[in-house]
Amino acid sequence: MRNEKLYAEFEELAQRLGLKILKGKGDFSGGTCTVNDKTVIVVNKMKPIEQRLRTLAISFLEFDLNEIYMVPALRAYIEESRSLGF
């Protein structure tokens, strides 16, 4: 699956989970955080798409996704991040 399509799948997954993905630029890597008592995933839009995808995958490891439908390529990408020890 192309990186852009995978990114769109992450955005759709976030929406289904009621999460917001905040895109910003600056000197940060990104990840999960709490803003105004809501969990958000922050992504540095200045980083390469591969790094943004890895940030999203690592962030989604914090949630129970067993009962959530997602395309197999997205599930495999997230699980690959788990097996790499992130």
PyMOL Python script that loads the backbone (N, CA, C, O; Angstrom):
from pymol import cmd

cmd.read_pdbstr("""\
ATOM      1  N   MET A   1       0.855  -1.173   0.000  1.00  0.00           N
ATOM      2  CA  MET A   1       0.000   0.000   0.000  1.00  0.00           C
ATOM      3  C   MET A   1       0.904   1.239   0.000  1.00  0.00           C
ATOM      4  O   MET A   1       1.902   1.287   0.718  1.00  0.00           O
ATOM      5  N   ARG A   2       0.551   2.217  -0.794  1.00  0.00           N
ATOM      6  CA  ARG A   2       1.329   3.453  -0.876  1.00  0.00           C
ATOM      7  C   ARG A   2       1.248   4.225   0.441  1.00  0.00           C
ATOM      8  O   ARG A   2       0.250   4.159   1.158  1.00  0.00           O
ATOM      9  N   ASN A   3       2.314   4.953   0.739  1.00  0.00           N
ATOM     10  CA  ASN A   3       2.399   5.692   2.002  1.00  0.00           C
ATOM     11  C   ASN A   3       1.250   6.676   2.190  1.00  0.00           C
ATOM     12  O   ASN A   3       0.721   6.802   3.295  1.00  0.00           O
ATOM     13  N   GLU A   4       0.861   7.370   1.134  1.00  0.00           N
ATOM     14  CA  GLU A   4      -0.219   8.353   1.240  1.00  0.00           C
ATOM     15  C   GLU A   4      -1.542   7.676   1.591  1.00  0.00           C
ATOM     16  O   GLU A   4      -2.323   8.200   2.385  1.00  0.00           O
ATOM     17  N   LYS A   5      -1.788   6.518   1.001  1.00  0.00           N
ATOM     18  CA  LYS A   5      -3.013   5.765   1.293  1.00  0.00           C
ATOM     19  C   LYS A   5      -2.981   5.249   2.731  1.00  0.00           C
ATOM     20  O   LYS A   5      -3.995   5.287   3.427  1.00  0.00           O
ATOM     21  N   LEU A   6      -1.844   4.778   3.167  1.00  0.00           N
ATOM     22  CA  LEU A   6      -1.690   4.299   4.536  1.00  0.00           C
ATOM     23  C   LEU A   6      -1.946   5.438   5.522  1.00  0.00           C
ATOM     24  O   LEU A   6      -2.591   5.237   6.551  1.00  0.00           O
ATOM     25  N   TYR A   7      -1.443   6.623   5.212  1.00  0.00           N
ATOM     26  CA  TYR A   7      -1.661   7.789   6.061  1.00  0.00           C
ATOM     27  C   TYR A   7      -3.153   8.115   6.141  1.00  0.00           C
ATOM     28  O   TYR A   7      -3.665   8.417   7.219  1.00  0.00           O
ATOM     29  N   ALA A   8      -3.841   8.054   5.016  1.00  0.00           N
ATOM     30  CA  ALA A   8      -5.291   8.307   4.991  1.00  0.00           C
ATOM     31  C   ALA A   8      -6.035   7.271   5.835  1.00  0.00           C
ATOM     32  O   ALA A   8      -7.016   7.606   6.500  1.00  0.00           O
ATOM     33  N   GLU A   9      -5.584   6.035   5.816  1.00  0.00           N
ATOM     34  CA  GLU A   9      -6.202   4.983   6.637  1.00  0.00           C
ATOM     35  C   GLU A   9      -5.993   5.273   8.122  1.00  0.00           C
ATOM     36  O   GLU A   9      -6.895   5.040   8.927  1.00  0.00           O
ATOM     37  N   PHE A  10      -4.817   5.778   8.494  1.00  0.00           N
ATOM     38  CA  PHE A  10      -4.569   6.169   9.876  1.00  0.00           C
ATOM     39  C   PHE A  10      -5.520   7.284  10.296  1.00  0.00           C
ATOM     40  O   PHE A  10      -6.060   7.261  11.402  1.00  0.00           O
ATOM     41  N   GLU A  11      -5.723   8.253   9.416  1.00  0.00           N
ATOM     42  CA  GLU A  11      -6.639   9.354   9.731  1.00  0.00           C
ATOM     43  C   GLU A  11      -8.063   8.848   9.933  1.00  0.00           C
ATOM     44  O   GLU A  11      -8.768   9.303  10.833  1.00  0.00           O
ATOM     45  N   GLU A  12      -8.479   7.915   9.099  1.00  0.00           N
ATOM     46  CA  GLU A  12      -9.824   7.338   9.237  1.00  0.00           C
ATOM     47  C   GLU A  12      -9.944   6.551  10.536  1.00  0.00           C
ATOM     48  O   GLU A  12     -10.965   6.634  11.219  1.00  0.00           O
ATOM     49  N   LEU A  13      -8.920   5.794  10.881  1.00  0.00           N
ATOM     50  CA  LEU A  13      -8.917   5.036  12.133  1.00  0.00           C
ATOM     51  C   LEU A  13      -9.019   5.981  13.329  1.00  0.00           C
ATOM     52  O   LEU A  13      -9.774   5.719  14.266  1.00  0.00           O
ATOM     53  N   ALA A  14      -8.274   7.060  13.299  1.00  0.00           N
ATOM     54  CA  ALA A  14      -8.326   8.045  14.385  1.00  0.00           C
ATOM     55  C   ALA A  14      -9.733   8.600  14.529  1.00  0.00           C
ATOM     56  O   ALA A  14     -10.236   8.754  15.641  1.00  0.00           O
ATOM     57  N   GLN A  15     -10.355   8.893  13.422  1.00  0.00           N
ATOM     58  CA  GLN A  15     -11.715   9.435  13.453  1.00  0.00           C
ATOM     59  C   GLN A  15     -12.687   8.428  14.074  1.00  0.00           C
ATOM     60  O   GLN A  15     -13.546   8.807  14.870  1.00  0.00           O
ATOM     61  N   ARG A  16     -12.556   7.158  13.715  1.00  0.00           N
ATOM     62  CA  ARG A  16     -13.440   6.136  14.279  1.00  0.00           C
ATOM     63  C   ARG A  16     -13.231   5.956  15.781  1.00  0.00           C
ATOM     64  O   ARG A  16     -14.161   5.599  16.503  1.00  0.00           O
ATOM     65  N   LEU A  17     -12.012   6.204  16.245  1.00  0.00           N
ATOM     66  CA  LEU A  17     -11.710   6.081  17.675  1.00  0.00           C
ATOM     67  C   LEU A  17     -11.983   7.379  18.433  1.00  0.00           C
ATOM     68  O   LEU A  17     -11.823   7.428  19.653  1.00  0.00           O
ATOM     69  N   GLY A  18     -12.389   8.417  17.729  1.00  0.00           N
ATOM     70  CA  GLY A  18     -12.652   9.700  18.364  1.00  0.00           C
ATOM     71  C   GLY A  18     -11.387  10.453  18.729  1.00  0.00           C
ATOM     72  O   GLY A  18     -11.388  11.280  19.641  1.00  0.00           O
ATOM     73  N   LEU A  19     -10.307  10.165  18.015  1.00  0.00           N
ATOM     74  CA  LEU A  19      -9.028  10.835  18.264  1.00  0.00           C
ATOM     75  C   LEU A  19      -8.799  11.891  17.206  1.00  0.00           C
ATOM     76  O   LEU A  19      -9.323  11.811  16.095  1.00  0.00           O
ATOM     77  N   LYS A  20      -8.015  12.872  17.570  1.00  0.00           N
ATOM     78  CA  LYS A  20      -7.664  13.918  16.625  1.00  0.00           C
ATOM     79  C   LYS A  20      -6.173  13.814  16.334  1.00  0.00           C
ATOM     80  O   LYS A  20      -5.365  13.618  17.242  1.00  0.00           O
ATOM     81  N   ILE A  21      -5.821  13.948  15.068  1.00  0.00           N
ATOM     82  CA  ILE A  21      -4.415  14.001  14.675  1.00  0.00           C
ATOM     83  C   ILE A  21      -4.087  15.461  14.403  1.00  0.00           C
ATOM     84  O   ILE A  21      -4.642  16.077  13.493  1.00  0.00           O
ATOM     85  N   LEU A  22      -3.182  16.002  15.203  1.00  0.00           N
ATOM     86  CA  LEU A  22      -2.748  17.389  15.032  1.00  0.00           C
ATOM     87  C   LEU A  22      -1.445  17.404  14.248  1.00  0.00           C
ATOM     88  O   LEU A  22      -0.493  16.706  14.595  1.00  0.00           O
ATOM     89  N   LYS A  23      -1.410  18.196  13.201  1.00  0.00           N
ATOM     90  CA  LYS A  23      -0.213  18.299  12.375  1.00  0.00           C
ATOM     91  C   LYS A  23       0.425  19.659  12.628  1.00  0.00           C
ATOM     92  O   LYS A  23      -0.230  20.696  12.520  1.00  0.00           O
ATOM     93  N   GLY A  24       1.699  19.640  12.962  1.00  0.00           N
ATOM     94  CA  GLY A  24       2.405  20.879  13.217  1.00  0.00           C
ATOM     95  C   GLY A  24       3.826  20.789  12.719  1.00  0.00           C
ATOM     96  O   GLY A  24       4.264  19.752  12.222  1.00  0.00           O
ATOM     97  N   LYS A  25       4.531  21.878  12.857  1.00  0.00           N
ATOM     98  CA  LYS A  25       5.939  21.858  12.481  1.00  0.00           C
ATOM     99  C   LYS A  25       6.749  22.461  13.609  1.00  0.00           C
ATOM    100  O   LYS A  25       6.290  23.353  14.323  1.00  0.00           O
ATOM    101  N   GLY A  26       7.949  21.961  13.753  1.00  0.00           N
ATOM    102  CA  GLY A  26       8.809  22.422  14.825  1.00  0.00           C
ATOM    103  C   GLY A  26       9.853  21.382  15.155  1.00  0.00           C
ATOM    104  O   GLY A  26      10.104  20.463  14.375  1.00  0.00           O
ATOM    105  N   ASP A  27      10.455  21.532  16.310  1.00  0.00           N
ATOM    106  CA  ASP A  27      11.521  20.633  16.744  1.00  0.00           C
ATOM    107  C   ASP A  27      10.950  19.575  17.689  1.00  0.00           C
ATOM    108  O   ASP A  27      11.217  19.599  18.891  1.00  0.00           O
ATOM    109  N   PHE A  28      10.168  18.653  17.142  1.00  0.00           N
ATOM    110  CA  PHE A  28       9.592  17.569  17.935  1.00  0.00           C
ATOM    111  C   PHE A  28       9.378  16.362  17.043  1.00  0.00           C
ATOM    112  O   PHE A  28       9.305  16.481  15.820  1.00  0.00           O
ATOM    113  N   SER A  29       9.279  15.198  17.668  1.00  0.00           N
ATOM    114  CA  SER A  29       9.074  13.959  16.921  1.00  0.00           C
ATOM    115  C   SER A  29       7.599  13.670  16.714  1.00  0.00           C
ATOM    116  O   SER A  29       7.183  13.254  15.633  1.00  0.00           O
ATOM    117  N   GLY A  30       6.813  13.893  17.757  1.00  0.00           N
ATOM    118  CA  GLY A  30       5.388  13.591  17.688  1.00  0.00           C
ATOM    119  C   GLY A  30       5.051  12.405  18.575  1.00  0.00           C
ATOM    120  O   GLY A  30       5.929  11.750  19.136  1.00  0.00           O
ATOM    121  N   GLY A  31       3.745  12.144  18.686  1.00  0.00           N
ATOM    122  CA  GLY A  31       3.273  11.036  19.499  1.00  0.00           C
ATOM    123  C   GLY A  31       1.949  11.373  20.149  1.00  0.00           C
ATOM    124  O   GLY A  31       1.293  12.350  19.789  1.00  0.00           O
ATOM    125  N   THR A  32       1.567  10.557  21.106  1.00  0.00           N
ATOM    126  CA  THR A  32       0.296  10.718  21.797  1.00  0.00           C
ATOM    127  C   THR A  32       0.457  11.650  22.990  1.00  0.00           C
ATOM    128  O   THR A  32       1.438  11.564  23.728  1.00  0.00           O
ATOM    129  N   CYS A  33      -0.503  12.531  23.171  1.00  0.00           N
ATOM    130  CA  CYS A  33      -0.503  13.404  24.340  1.00  0.00           C
ATOM    131  C   CYS A  33      -1.938  13.807  24.667  1.00  0.00           C
ATOM    132  O   CYS A  33      -2.868  13.492  23.924  1.00  0.00           O
ATOM    133  N   THR A  34      -2.105  14.501  25.777  1.00  0.00           N
ATOM    134  CA  THR A  34      -3.420  14.953  26.208  1.00  0.00           C
ATOM    135  C   THR A  34      -3.470  16.468  26.140  1.00  0.00           C
ATOM    136  O   THR A  34      -2.605  17.161  26.677  1.00  0.00           O
ATOM    137  N   VAL A  35      -4.503  16.971  25.467  1.00  0.00           N
ATOM    138  CA  VAL A  35      -4.719  18.406  25.350  1.00  0.00           C
ATOM    139  C   VAL A  35      -6.157  18.682  25.765  1.00  0.00           C
ATOM    140  O   VAL A  35      -7.091  18.159  25.156  1.00  0.00           O
ATOM    141  N   ASN A  36      -6.341  19.499  26.796  1.00  0.00           N
ATOM    142  CA  ASN A  36      -7.685  19.811  27.306  1.00  0.00           C
ATOM    143  C   ASN A  36      -8.492  18.546  27.598  1.00  0.00           C
ATOM    144  O   ASN A  36      -9.655  18.436  27.211  1.00  0.00           O
ATOM    145  N   ASP A  37      -7.863  17.600  28.283  1.00  0.00           N
ATOM    146  CA  ASP A  37      -8.472  16.330  28.680  1.00  0.00           C
ATOM    147  C   ASP A  37      -8.874  15.438  27.508  1.00  0.00           C
ATOM    148  O   ASP A  37      -9.674  14.520  27.689  1.00  0.00           O
ATOM    149  N   LYS A  38      -8.349  15.682  26.331  1.00  0.00           N
ATOM    150  CA  LYS A  38      -8.619  14.838  25.166  1.00  0.00           C
ATOM    151  C   LYS A  38      -7.298  14.280  24.658  1.00  0.00           C
ATOM    152  O   LYS A  38      -6.291  14.986  24.598  1.00  0.00           O
ATOM    153  N   THR A  39      -7.319  13.002  24.293  1.00  0.00           N
ATOM    154  CA  THR A  39      -6.126  12.369  23.742  1.00  0.00           C
ATOM    155  C   THR A  39      -5.996  12.753  22.279  1.00  0.00           C
ATOM    156  O   THR A  39      -6.943  12.624  21.503  1.00  0.00           O
ATOM    157  N   VAL A  40      -4.821  13.221  21.915  1.00  0.00           N
ATOM    158  CA  VAL A  40      -4.533  13.589  20.531  1.00  0.00           C
ATOM    159  C   VAL A  40      -3.209  12.956  20.126  1.00  0.00           C
ATOM    160  O   VAL A  40      -2.382  12.604  20.967  1.00  0.00           O
ATOM    161  N   ILE A  41      -3.033  12.823  18.835  1.00  0.00           N
ATOM    162  CA  ILE A  41      -1.765  12.347  18.287  1.00  0.00           C
ATOM    163  C   ILE A  41      -1.165  13.513  17.513  1.00  0.00           C
ATOM    164  O   ILE A  41      -1.786  14.059  16.601  1.00  0.00           O
ATOM    165  N   VAL A  42       0.041  13.880  17.891  1.00  0.00           N
ATOM    166  CA  VAL A  42       0.714  15.006  17.259  1.00  0.00           C
ATOM    167  C   VAL A  42       1.732  14.459  16.264  1.00  0.00           C
ATOM    168  O   VAL A  42       2.536  13.585  16.590  1.00  0.00           O
ATOM    169  N   VAL A  43       1.680  14.994  15.041  1.00  0.00           N
ATOM    170  CA  VAL A  43       2.572  14.554  13.967  1.00  0.00           C
ATOM    171  C   VAL A  43       3.298  15.781  13.427  1.00  0.00           C
ATOM    172  O   VAL A  43       2.681  16.814  13.168  1.00  0.00           O
ATOM    173  N   ASN A  44       4.598  15.660  13.261  1.00  0.00           N
ATOM    174  CA  ASN A  44       5.399  16.750  12.697  1.00  0.00           C
ATOM    175  C   ASN A  44       5.310  16.666  11.178  1.00  0.00           C
ATOM    176  O   ASN A  44       5.879  15.762  10.566  1.00  0.00           O
ATOM    177  N   LYS A  45       4.598  17.608  10.575  1.00  0.00           N
ATOM    178  CA  LYS A  45       4.372  17.555   9.131  1.00  0.00           C
ATOM    179  C   LYS A  45       5.618  17.876   8.315  1.00  0.00           C
ATOM    180  O   LYS A  45       5.605  17.748   7.091  1.00  0.00           O
ATOM    181  N   MET A  46       6.682  18.288   8.972  1.00  0.00           N
ATOM    182  CA  MET A  46       7.933  18.576   8.270  1.00  0.00           C
ATOM    183  C   MET A  46       8.817  17.325   8.136  1.00  0.00           C
ATOM    184  O   MET A  46       9.798  17.335   7.392  1.00  0.00           O
ATOM    185  N   LYS A  47       8.472  16.268   8.847  1.00  0.00           N
ATOM    186  CA  LYS A  47       9.240  15.026   8.788  1.00  0.00           C
ATOM    187  C   LYS A  47       8.832  14.238   7.539  1.00  0.00           C
ATOM    188  O   LYS A  47       7.741  14.447   7.008  1.00  0.00           O
ATOM    189  N   PRO A  48       9.693  13.337   7.067  1.00  0.00           N
ATOM    190  CA  PRO A  48       9.345  12.490   5.918  1.00  0.00           C
ATOM    191  C   PRO A  48       8.106  11.637   6.232  1.00  0.00           C
ATOM    192  O   PRO A  48       7.841  11.315   7.391  1.00  0.00           O
ATOM    193  N   ILE A  49       7.363  11.282   5.198  1.00  0.00           N
ATOM    194  CA  ILE A  49       6.124  10.513   5.382  1.00  0.00           C
ATOM    195  C   ILE A  49       6.385   9.214   6.129  1.00  0.00           C
ATOM    196  O   ILE A  49       5.542   8.786   6.918  1.00  0.00           O
ATOM    197  N   GLU A  50       7.520   8.579   5.906  1.00  0.00           N
ATOM    198  CA  GLU A  50       7.825   7.324   6.594  1.00  0.00           C
ATOM    199  C   GLU A  50       7.900   7.532   8.104  1.00  0.00           C
ATOM    200  O   GLU A  50       7.420   6.699   8.872  1.00  0.00           O
ATOM    201  N   GLN A  51       8.502   8.646   8.530  1.00  0.00           N
ATOM    202  CA  GLN A  51       8.607   8.937   9.957  1.00  0.00           C
ATOM    203  C   GLN A  51       7.241   9.291  10.542  1.00  0.00           C
ATOM    204  O   GLN A  51       6.942   8.910  11.673  1.00  0.00           O
ATOM    205  N   ARG A  52       6.415  10.008   9.797  1.00  0.00           N
ATOM    206  CA  ARG A  52       5.067  10.328  10.271  1.00  0.00           C
ATOM    207  C   ARG A  52       4.240   9.056  10.425  1.00  0.00           C
ATOM    208  O   ARG A  52       3.485   8.913  11.387  1.00  0.00           O
ATOM    209  N   LEU A  53       4.383   8.136   9.477  1.00  0.00           N
ATOM    210  CA  LEU A  53       3.653   6.868   9.571  1.00  0.00           C
ATOM    211  C   LEU A  53       4.108   6.071  10.790  1.00  0.00           C
ATOM    212  O   LEU A  53       3.284   5.483  11.491  1.00  0.00           O
ATOM    213  N   ARG A  54       5.401   6.049  11.042  1.00  0.00           N
ATOM    214  CA  ARG A  54       5.932   5.316  12.199  1.00  0.00           C
ATOM    215  C   ARG A  54       5.417   5.938  13.496  1.00  0.00           C
ATOM    216  O   ARG A  54       5.077   5.215  14.432  1.00  0.00           O
ATOM    217  N   THR A  55       5.356   7.261  13.561  1.00  0.00           N
ATOM    218  CA  THR A  55       4.818   7.945  14.737  1.00  0.00           C
ATOM    219  C   THR A  55       3.368   7.543  14.962  1.00  0.00           C
ATOM    220  O   THR A  55       2.972   7.267  16.094  1.00  0.00           O
ATOM    221  N   LEU A  56       2.583   7.507  13.911  1.00  0.00           N
ATOM    222  CA  LEU A  56       1.181   7.110  14.042  1.00  0.00           C
ATOM    223  C   LEU A  56       1.061   5.656  14.492  1.00  0.00           C
ATOM    224  O   LEU A  56       0.265   5.340  15.377  1.00  0.00           O
ATOM    225  N   ALA A  57       1.845   4.782  13.889  1.00  0.00           N
ATOM    226  CA  ALA A  57       1.782   3.363  14.249  1.00  0.00           C
ATOM    227  C   ALA A  57       2.123   3.155  15.722  1.00  0.00           C
ATOM    228  O   ALA A  57       1.433   2.417  16.426  1.00  0.00           O
ATOM    229  N   ILE A  58       3.180   3.801  16.183  1.00  0.00           N
ATOM    230  CA  ILE A  58       3.589   3.674  17.585  1.00  0.00           C
ATOM    231  C   ILE A  58       2.504   4.234  18.499  1.00  0.00           C
ATOM    232  O   ILE A  58       2.234   3.668  19.559  1.00  0.00           O
ATOM    233  N   SER A  59       1.888   5.326  18.102  1.00  0.00           N
ATOM    234  CA  SER A  59       0.824   5.929  18.909  1.00  0.00           C
ATOM    235  C   SER A  59      -0.383   5.007  19.018  1.00  0.00           C
ATOM    236  O   SER A  59      -0.975   4.885  20.090  1.00  0.00           O
ATOM    237  N   PHE A  60      -0.747   4.362  17.928  1.00  0.00           N
ATOM    238  CA  PHE A  60      -1.922   3.485  17.950  1.00  0.00           C
ATOM    239  C   PHE A  60      -1.672   2.190  18.716  1.00  0.00           C
ATOM    240  O   PHE A  60      -2.622   1.480  19.044  1.00  0.00           O
ATOM    241  N   LEU A  61      -0.410   1.870  19.007  1.00  0.00           N
ATOM    242  CA  LEU A  61      -0.121   0.695  19.835  1.00  0.00           C
ATOM    243  C   LEU A  61      -0.672   0.871  21.249  1.00  0.00           C
ATOM    244  O   LEU A  61      -0.863  -0.114  21.962  1.00  0.00           O
ATOM    245  N   GLU A  62      -0.928   2.100  21.660  1.00  0.00           N
ATOM    246  CA  GLU A  62      -1.441   2.380  22.997  1.00  0.00           C
ATOM    247  C   GLU A  62      -2.925   2.073  23.150  1.00  0.00           C
ATOM    248  O   GLU A  62      -3.448   2.089  24.264  1.00  0.00           O
ATOM    249  N   PHE A  63      -3.602   1.796  22.049  1.00  0.00           N
ATOM    250  CA  PHE A  63      -5.050   1.584  22.086  1.00  0.00           C
ATOM    251  C   PHE A  63      -5.387   0.131  21.790  1.00  0.00           C
ATOM    252  O   PHE A  63      -4.639  -0.569  21.107  1.00  0.00           O
ATOM    253  N   ASP A  64      -6.533  -0.313  22.318  1.00  0.00           N
ATOM    254  CA  ASP A  64      -7.016  -1.664  22.048  1.00  0.00           C
ATOM    255  C   ASP A  64      -7.717  -1.650  20.688  1.00  0.00           C
ATOM    256  O   ASP A  64      -8.813  -1.108  20.546  1.00  0.00           O
ATOM    257  N   LEU A  65      -7.075  -2.246  19.708  1.00  0.00           N
ATOM    258  CA  LEU A  65      -7.592  -2.235  18.344  1.00  0.00           C
ATOM    259  C   LEU A  65      -8.157  -3.584  17.920  1.00  0.00           C
ATOM    260  O   LEU A  65      -8.493  -3.776  16.752  1.00  0.00           O
ATOM    261  N   ASN A  66      -8.264  -4.520  18.861  1.00  0.00           N
ATOM    262  CA  ASN A  66      -8.707  -5.876  18.512  1.00  0.00           C
ATOM    263  C   ASN A  66     -10.096  -5.915  17.901  1.00  0.00           C
ATOM    264  O   ASN A  66     -10.346  -6.709  16.995  1.00  0.00           O
ATOM    265  N   GLU A  67     -10.995  -5.081  18.375  1.00  0.00           N
ATOM    266  CA  GLU A  67     -12.376  -5.105  17.895  1.00  0.00           C
ATOM    267  C   GLU A  67     -12.652  -4.047  16.823  1.00  0.00           C
ATOM    268  O   GLU A  67     -13.795  -3.879  16.397  1.00  0.00           O
ATOM    269  N   ILE A  68     -11.622  -3.343  16.391  1.00  0.00           N
ATOM    270  CA  ILE A  68     -11.771  -2.267  15.407  1.00  0.00           C
ATOM    271  C   ILE A  68     -11.383  -2.800  14.035  1.00  0.00           C
ATOM    272  O   ILE A  68     -10.306  -3.370  13.856  1.00  0.00           O
ATOM    273  N   TYR A  69     -12.284  -2.606  13.060  1.00  0.00           N
ATOM    274  CA  TYR A  69     -11.935  -3.027  11.707  1.00  0.00           C
ATOM    275  C   TYR A  69     -10.999  -2.008  11.080  1.00  0.00           C
ATOM    276  O   TYR A  69     -11.195  -0.799  11.200  1.00  0.00           O
ATOM    277  N   MET A  70      -9.980  -2.525  10.411  1.00  0.00           N
ATOM    278  CA  MET A  70      -9.096  -1.694   9.592  1.00  0.00           C
ATOM    279  C   MET A  70      -8.575  -2.562   8.459  1.00  0.00           C
ATOM    280  O   MET A  70      -8.554  -3.788   8.568  1.00  0.00           O
ATOM    281  N   VAL A  71      -8.162  -1.940   7.394  1.00  0.00           N
ATOM    282  CA  VAL A  71      -7.650  -2.714   6.272  1.00  0.00           C
ATOM    283  C   VAL A  71      -6.446  -3.523   6.741  1.00  0.00           C
ATOM    284  O   VAL A  71      -5.671  -3.058   7.577  1.00  0.00           O
ATOM    285  N   PRO A  72      -6.287  -4.727   6.209  1.00  0.00           N
ATOM    286  CA  PRO A  72      -5.198  -5.599   6.665  1.00  0.00           C
ATOM    287  C   PRO A  72      -3.811  -4.958   6.576  1.00  0.00           C
ATOM    288  O   PRO A  72      -2.967  -5.208   7.436  1.00  0.00           O
ATOM    289  N   ALA A  73      -3.562  -4.144   5.561  1.00  0.00           N
ATOM    290  CA  ALA A  73      -2.240  -3.512   5.428  1.00  0.00           C
ATOM    291  C   ALA A  73      -1.960  -2.573   6.596  1.00  0.00           C
ATOM    292  O   ALA A  73      -0.823  -2.483   7.060  1.00  0.00           O
ATOM    293  N   LEU A  74      -2.984  -1.877   7.071  1.00  0.00           N
ATOM    294  CA  LEU A  74      -2.809  -0.962   8.200  1.00  0.00           C
ATOM    295  C   LEU A  74      -2.536  -1.745   9.478  1.00  0.00           C
ATOM    296  O   LEU A  74      -1.637  -1.395  10.243  1.00  0.00           O
ATOM    297  N   ARG A  75      -3.311  -2.805   9.712  1.00  0.00           N
ATOM    298  CA  ARG A  75      -3.098  -3.644  10.901  1.00  0.00           C
ATOM    299  C   ARG A  75      -1.684  -4.233  10.867  1.00  0.00           C
ATOM    300  O   ARG A  75      -1.001  -4.259  11.891  1.00  0.00           O
ATOM    301  N   ALA A  76      -1.250  -4.699   9.710  1.00  0.00           N
ATOM    302  CA  ALA A  76       0.088  -5.285   9.581  1.00  0.00           C
ATOM    303  C   ALA A  76       1.166  -4.245   9.873  1.00  0.00           C
ATOM    304  O   ALA A  76       2.172  -4.556  10.513  1.00  0.00           O
ATOM    305  N   TYR A  77       0.964  -3.022   9.412  1.00  0.00           N
ATOM    306  CA  TYR A  77       1.939  -1.954   9.641  1.00  0.00           C
ATOM    307  C   TYR A  77       2.052  -1.640  11.131  1.00  0.00           C
ATOM    308  O   TYR A  77       3.153  -1.453  11.648  1.00  0.00           O
ATOM    309  N   ILE A  78       0.917  -1.582  11.815  1.00  0.00           N
ATOM    310  CA  ILE A  78       0.926  -1.308  13.259  1.00  0.00           C
ATOM    311  C   ILE A  78       1.592  -2.456  14.005  1.00  0.00           C
ATOM    312  O   ILE A  78       2.403  -2.229  14.903  1.00  0.00           O
ATOM    313  N   GLU A  79       1.254  -3.684  13.637  1.00  0.00           N
ATOM    314  CA  GLU A  79       1.845  -4.846  14.306  1.00  0.00           C
ATOM    315  C   GLU A  79       3.345  -4.948  14.038  1.00  0.00           C
ATOM    316  O   GLU A  79       4.097  -5.411  14.895  1.00  0.00           O
ATOM    317  N   GLU A  80       3.776  -4.524  12.869  1.00  0.00           N
ATOM    318  CA  GLU A  80       5.204  -4.516  12.554  1.00  0.00           C
ATOM    319  C   GLU A  80       5.949  -3.579  13.508  1.00  0.00           C
ATOM    320  O   GLU A  80       7.071  -3.868  13.924  1.00  0.00           O
ATOM    321  N   SER A  81       5.316  -2.459  13.846  1.00  0.00           N
ATOM    322  CA  SER A  81       5.934  -1.530  14.797  1.00  0.00           C
ATOM    323  C   SER A  81       6.063  -2.173  16.170  1.00  0.00           C
ATOM    324  O   SER A  81       7.043  -1.947  16.879  1.00  0.00           O
ATOM    325  N   ARG A  82       5.074  -2.971  16.542  1.00  0.00           N
ATOM    326  CA  ARG A  82       5.136  -3.674  17.832  1.00  0.00           C
ATOM    327  C   ARG A  82       6.301  -4.668  17.821  1.00  0.00           C
ATOM    328  O   ARG A  82       7.056  -4.753  18.789  1.00  0.00           O
ATOM    329  N   SER A  83       6.442  -5.408  16.741  1.00  0.00           N
ATOM    330  CA  SER A  83       7.490  -6.430  16.686  1.00  0.00           C
ATOM    331  C   SER A  83       8.892  -5.822  16.611  1.00  0.00           C
ATOM    332  O   SER A  83       9.875  -6.475  16.961  1.00  0.00           O
ATOM    333  N   LEU A  84       8.981  -4.567  16.152  1.00  0.00           N
ATOM    334  CA  LEU A  84      10.291  -3.900  16.105  1.00  0.00           C
ATOM    335  C   LEU A  84      10.677  -3.329  17.469  1.00  0.00           C
ATOM    336  O   LEU A  84      11.773  -2.795  17.641  1.00  0.00           O
ATOM    337  N   GLY A  85       9.761  -3.447  18.440  1.00  0.00           N
ATOM    338  CA  GLY A  85      10.087  -3.022  19.793  1.00  0.00           C
ATOM    339  C   GLY A  85       9.813  -1.576  20.107  1.00  0.00           C
ATOM    340  O   GLY A  85      10.378  -1.033  21.056  1.00  0.00           O
ATOM    341  N   PHE A  86       8.963  -0.939  19.336  1.00  0.00           N
ATOM    342  CA  PHE A  86       8.622   0.475  19.598  1.00  0.00           C
ATOM    343  C   PHE A  86       7.554   0.576  20.639  1.00  0.00           C
ATOM    344  O   PHE A  86       7.137   1.680  20.991  1.00  0.00           O
TER     345      PHE A  86
END
""", "prot")
cmd.dss("prot")
cmd.show_as("cartoon", "prot")
cmd.util.cbc("prot")
cmd.orient("prot")
